[in-house]
Amino acid sequence: MKGDQFDWTGLAIWIICAAVIGIVLGGAGSFHTHSSPELINAIHQVETSGRLGPITGDDGRALGPLQIHRSCWIDSGIPGTYEDCASLEYSKRVFRSYVARYATVARIGREVTDQDRARIWNGGPNGYRKTATVKYWKKVERELNNGR
């Protein structure tokens, strides 16, 4: 500070440095995730063969085109009711939010892949580690390859 003047340049440089360090240490993927339409379409095919509406599965524990469980819907934080999961567009919002929460560089420790996203969708927050979700991923991968 010179006399009564504040050094705004120094403050601006400090803020920029802090932001860059936060992004580097936090991992850019912890702030953003990419859920491609192709991945969502493939999951839709695997879950309900592309059907629409209030489809129930898992002995009535899953609802809609993407077969969303109530706990997944709650975790997603998307406003609305669980019954809204019958809508494909609403289900996609739930999917994106859920995956954005759990499929991050900060959680996984590396770049996030479609395999990670699909396995988390199928097996919960740590689904990317579970051997039980590998078979599900193979089905999704097959659909992705069919769509190309």
C-alpha distance (Angstrom), angle and dihedral (degrees) to the residues before:
residue distance angle dihedral
M1 . . .
K2 3.79 . .
G3 3.77 110.8 .
D4 3.79 106.0 -51.4
Q5 3.84 96.2 -20.5
F6 3.80 122.8 105.5
D7 3.83 118.9 -133.6
W8 3.82 100.3 -121.4
T9 3.82 92.6 171.0
G10 3.79 92.0 59.8
L11 3.81 91.2 48.5
A12 3.82 91.9 49.0
I13 3.81 91.7 51.2
W14 3.81 90.6 48.4
I15 3.84 91.9 51.2
I16 3.81 92.7 48.1
C17 3.82 91.5 49.5
A18 3.80 91.5 48.6
A19 3.81 91.1 50.2
V20 3.81 92.8 49.6
I21 3.80 92.0 48.2
G22 3.81 90.2 48.7
I23 3.79 92.0 52.6
V24 3.80 93.2 46.3
L25 3.81 95.1 46.7
G26 3.79 94.7 38.9
G27 3.78 94.4 44.7
A28 3.77 120.3 -121.5
G29 3.80 88.5 -113.1
S30 3.77 90.7 64.5
F31 3.80 89.1 68.0
H32 3.80 99.3 41.0
T33 3.76 137.4 23.9
H34 3.76 129.3 -172.6
S35 3.77 118.6 -135.4
S36 3.76 106.3 179.4
P37 3.79 120.9 -147.1
E38 3.81 86.5 -122.6
L39 3.80 91.9 59.0
I40 3.80 92.4 47.4
N41 3.82 90.8 47.7
A42 3.80 90.8 50.2
I43 3.80 91.4 50.2
H44 3.82 89.3 48.0
Q45 3.81 89.2 54.8
V46 3.80 93.1 47.7
E47 3.80 94.6 45.4
T48 3.84 101.1 44.7
S49 3.82 108.0 -3.8
G50 3.79 87.7 -105.7
R51 3.79 94.9 -58.0
L52 3.81 120.3 151.8
G53 3.79 135.0 -144.0
P54 3.80 136.9 37.5
I55 3.80 96.1 -20.0
T56 3.79 113.6 166.9
G57 3.78 125.5 -153.3
D58 3.79 142.5 161.2
D59 3.81 90.3 56.0
G60 3.81 91.7 -51.4
R61 3.82 94.8 -48.1
A62 3.84 95.9 107.8
L63 3.79 128.8 57.6
G64 3.79 138.6 -162.1
P65 3.79 139.2 2.3
L66 3.84 92.9 -43.3
Q67 3.83 94.4 39.6
I68 3.79 97.9 -121.7
H69 3.79 120.2 -167.0
R70 3.80 117.6 -143.5
S71 3.84 92.3 -114.6
C72 3.83 90.5 53.9
W73 3.80 90.7 49.4
I74 3.81 90.6 50.5
D75 3.83 91.3 47.9
S76 3.80 90.5 51.4
G77 3.79 91.6 63.2
I78 3.81 92.0 -147.6
P79 3.82 110.9 153.4
G80 3.78 116.9 -117.5
T81 3.77 135.6 61.2
Y82 3.78 130.1 -57.0
E83 3.80 87.9 -113.5
D84 3.82 88.3 63.8
C85 3.82 85.7 73.9
A86 3.82 86.4 81.7
S87 3.81 86.8 77.1
L88 3.80 116.4 83.4
E89 3.81 93.6 -145.4
Y90 3.81 92.1 50.4
S91 3.82 90.3 45.4
K92 3.80 89.8 54.1
R93 3.82 89.8 54.3
V94 3.80 90.0 51.0
F95 3.81 90.2 48.8
R96 3.80 93.7 49.8
S97 3.79 93.0 47.3
Y98 3.81 94.5 46.3
V99 3.79 92.8 47.5
A100 3.82 91.7 45.1
R101 3.79 88.2 55.5
Y102 3.80 98.8 48.1
A103 3.82 108.6 20.7
T104 3.81 98.7 70.2
V105 3.78 136.0 132.9
A106 3.80 88.9 -122.4
R107 3.83 92.5 57.2
I108 3.79 99.7 36.7
G109 3.80 97.9 37.2
R110 3.81 96.0 -133.0
E111 3.78 141.1 48.3
V112 3.81 110.8 -50.3
T113 3.81 118.1 -118.8
D114 3.79 134.4 -163.5
Q115 3.79 86.4 -106.9
D116 3.82 89.9 59.3
R117 3.81 91.4 47.7
A118 3.81 94.1 49.0
R119 3.80 93.8 45.5
I120 3.82 91.6 48.6
W121 3.80 88.8 49.9
N122 3.79 90.0 52.5
G123 3.79 101.1 36.7
G124 3.79 106.5 27.6
P125 3.79 130.7 -111.5
N126 3.82 93.3 -30.0
G127 3.80 95.4 35.5
Y128 3.80 90.6 115.2
R129 3.85 86.9 70.8
K130 3.80 99.0 43.9
T131 3.78 119.0 100.4
A132 3.82 87.6 -151.6
T133 3.83 89.8 70.6
V134 3.81 96.5 54.5
K135 3.81 92.7 84.7
Y136 3.81 90.0 51.2
W137 3.81 90.7 50.8
K138 3.83 90.4 51.7
K139 3.82 89.1 56.2
V140 3.80 91.7 48.8
E141 3.80 91.0 46.1
R142 3.81 90.1 51.8
E143 3.82 89.5 53.3
L144 3.81 91.3 47.7
N145 3.79 90.2 52.2
N146 3.84 91.7 46.7
G147 3.80 90.0 54.0
R148 3.82 94.1 54.2
